[in-house]
């Protein structure tokens, strides 16, 4: 496709960054745009599987803590309603209420499974934030039984936030190939490393499963040929 036509449909502001990074070469800008998209595409199954594995581990641990597999419903008026959460605007409770309204609007039935399915990745990662973490006795640290002894809540929380921020950029079609105005996939490579590290701390077998779907490194290497 001619650059002018692509620019018309994608918008000039979106393509300009790619043009600058490639020394105003329209052909290279198009190539970089494709590589960026293909790299983001390669992240989808890895991010998707990590989110599912992590979400389920959190659910198992919190279910154990409350001795209640339906905690995500019952605790809306339990720890999620604790006065200390005022500053967070009761994020967890609000998320559950929103999910219930969505399910009702779709004509569905509110169940633990349907509520879990409606929650964002941020809902699960927020349980590692200090204000939530302490209200559930830090139980979610046990999602990572194979972590090194020196790894604490803060370290895991930082990694989860890095992954969540990157995930949101991928899912919202933001570029992942830049460091300012330079072509740089370092962050993308680091995020993949952090995902694999957390998977290893959950269960090393998960890495083998995810690796089957991994095409990230190959897509990033394409940038070397621009």
N, C-alpha and C positions, 0 to 999 in steps of 0.2 A: 504494500500500500504506500502511496506517495505520502511524504511527511506532512504536507499541508492538509491532506484529508484526515490523517490520523490526529493531527493537532486540532482540527475542527471538532472531531468527535470526542477526544479525550480532554480537550481544553489546553490552551497555551500555558497557563500557570502550572499545570500538572507536568507538562513535557519540558518546560524550560529548565528545571533542575537537572534533568537528564542531559539536556543539551549543554549546559554549563560544565557538567562533570566530564563530558567527553570532548571538550575543547571546541564546542560549537559545530561538531560533526553530526549532521542529521542522520546519517546512516548508523553511526555508532550509538547515537542517542536512542534510536529505535531498537537496536540490538540490546542495549543495557535495559531498556524498559521491559523487553521480553524476558531477559534473564532474571530481572527482579521479580516479575510475575511468576516465572517457573520455579524460582526458589521459594517464594511464598506458598505456591501450590504444593511444593514438596513438604512444607512444614505442616500442612493440614492434617494428615493422618497421624503424625507424631504428636502434635498438640492435642488432637482429638483423643487419642489413646491415653496420653498422660492425664488429661483432665478426667477421663472416666475412671482410670485406676485410682487417682488421688481422691476423687470424690467418694468413691466406694470405701476406700480405706478410712477416710474421715467418718463416714457414716457408721462403719463397723465399730470404730473406737468410741464415738459418742453414744451409740446405742448401748455399748457395754457399760459405759460410765453411768448412764441413767437406768440401766437394766430395762430398757424400753426401746424396742425397734421403731416405735412411732414418735420418738422424741422430737422430730422436726415439726410435728403438729402440736404436741402437748406442751413443749417448752416455749411456745410462743408467749404463753402466759407464765412461764417459769423464768429461767435465767435470761432469756431474751428480753424480759421486761424489767430487768434489774435497774434501779435508779442510777447506778454508775454509768449506764449506757446512754444517758440523756445527751451527752455531747456528740455521740455518734448518731443521734436521731433514731435510735433503736433500729439500726440498719437491718439486722437479722429478722426482727419481728415484722418490719415493714416489707421485707422481701417475701416473707411467707404470706402476709395478707395480700400482697399484689398477685402472688401465684394463685391463691385461692380465687380471687376475682377473675383472673384469666381463665382458670379451669371452668368456673361456673359460666362464664360468657360463652365458652366453647361447648357448653352442654355436657361437660364431663363430670366425673365424680372425684371429689377431693379424697385422695388416699396418700399414704406416705410416698408411694412410688411416683404418683403424679406431681406431688410437691417437689420431690427431689429433682425430677426431670425439668422442672421450670426454673431451677436455681442457676444463677450465673456462676462462672468460675470464681468471681470475686466473693461470692457468698462463702465458699469453702475456704478460700485462702484467708478470709478475714478471721477465721477461727484461730489463726496464729497471731493475730494482733493482740497486744497485751490485755486490753480491756475485755476481750472475749475469752482469751486463753486462760486467764486466772479464774474465771467463773465456771469453767469446766475442768478445773484441777489439772490443767496442762495435759489432759489425756491425749490430745492429738499428736503429741511428740512421738507417741508409740506407733504412729503410722509409718515410722521409719526405723524399724527394729535393727537394721544393719548399719545405721549411721555410726561414724567414729565418735568416740567418747567426748571429744572436745566440741562437737557440733551441738549447738543449743537452739532454742526457739528463735532467737534473733537471726542467726545464720540462715536457718531454713526459711524464715519469713522473708528475708531479703531476696533469696533465690526465687521464692514463689512470686514475689512482687515483680521481679525482673521478667519472669516468664509471662505473668499476667499482662504486663505492659506491652511486651512484644507481641503476645497473642492478639491483643486488642488492635494493634497496628496492622497486623496481617489481616484480621477479620474486617477491618475498616478500609482496606485497600490503600494503606499508607506505605510508602517505599521503605525497604529494609536494606538498601544497598549503599547508604551514604554515611559518611562522617563529615558533617557540615556539607561542603560542596565537593568532597572527594569521594570517589568510588571506594567503598570499604564495607566488606561483609563480615568484619570482625565480630560485631555484636551478634549477628545471626549465628555465627559459628560458636560463640560463647554460650548463647542460649541453648543450642543443641547439646553442648557439653553439660550444662546445668540440668537439663531435663534428664539426660542419661545418668547423671550423678544421683539425682533424687530417685530415679527408678531403681538404681542399684541399692540404695538405702532401704527401699521397700522390699524388693525381691529381685535378685540378679537375673532370674529367668525372664523378667519382663523386658529386659534389654534385648534379649534374643528375639522376642516376639515383635517388638517395635522395629528392630533392625530390618526385618523383612520388608517393611514399608518405607524405609529410609532412602531417599534419593537426594538429600540435602547437599552433601559434600560434592556430588557430581555436578549439581546445578550451580553451586558457588564457583566451582573450578572453571566454569564457562566464562566467567568474568575476566579470566586471565588472557583470553583471546580477543578481547575488545581492542 
